[in-house]
Amino acid sequence: MSVKKVAMACTVCGRRNYFVPENPRRTERLVLNKYCKYCGKKTEHRETK
């Protein structure tokens, strides 16, 4: 069984930089502060569908 992954997109530039395992019990979209190599700083990243 393979783990389904979802993309994390930067809220500043919109690029998808990270992939995290999907959690079916999570009802809201995941939001994390991650480093964006395109913006060159830590920005908020949101789970995309």
Backbone torsions as a table, in degrees:
resi	resn	phi	psi	omega
1	MET	NA	124.7	179.8
2	SER	-92.2	152.0	-179.4
3	VAL	-87.4	127.0	178.0
4	LYS	-78.3	135.4	-177.7
5	LYS	-116.3	150.4	175.7
6	VAL	-119.6	150.7	-178.0
7	ALA	-86.8	149.6	174.1
8	MET	-111.8	121.8	-177.3
9	ALA	-108.3	140.4	177.4
10	CYS	-67.6	135.0	-179.6
11	THR	-78.9	-15.4	-179.8
12	VAL	-85.6	-55.8	-176.5
13	CYS	-101.7	-16.7	176.8
14	GLY	85.2	1.9	-179.4
15	ARG	-79.0	146.5	179.6
16	ARG	-92.1	106.8	-173.4
17	ASN	-103.7	-28.5	-173.4
18	TYR	-128.4	155.0	175.3
19	PHE	-129.6	131.9	-178.5
20	VAL	-126.5	152.3	178.0
21	PRO	-64.2	140.7	179.9
22	GLU	-75.8	139.3	176.0
23	ASN	-116.8	108.0	-176.7
24	PRO	-65.3	-19.4	179.5
25	ARG	-81.5	-13.1	179.7
26	ARG	-79.0	124.4	-176.8
27	THR	-95.1	-30.2	179.1
28	GLU	-102.2	159.5	179.5
29	ARG	-72.2	138.6	-178.3
30	LEU	-72.8	137.7	177.6
31	VAL	-127.9	124.3	-179.6
32	LEU	-134.1	150.2	171.6
33	ASN	-90.9	114.6	-178.1
34	LYS	-131.0	162.1	176.9
35	TYR	-79.8	129.0	176.3
36	CYS	-104.4	117.7	-177.2
37	LYS	-72.2	-17.2	178.9
38	TYR	-84.0	-37.0	176.7
39	CYS	-83.6	-26.4	179.6
40	GLY	80.7	20.2	179.7
41	LYS	-156.0	172.8	176.4
42	LYS	-76.8	128.0	178.7
43	THR	-135.8	168.2	177.8
44	GLU	-77.0	132.0	177.3
45	HIS	-117.8	133.8	-179.3
46	ARG	-114.9	148.6	176.9
47	GLU	-67.8	133.2	177.8
48	THR	-111.2	156.8	179.7
49	LYS	-103.5	NA	NA
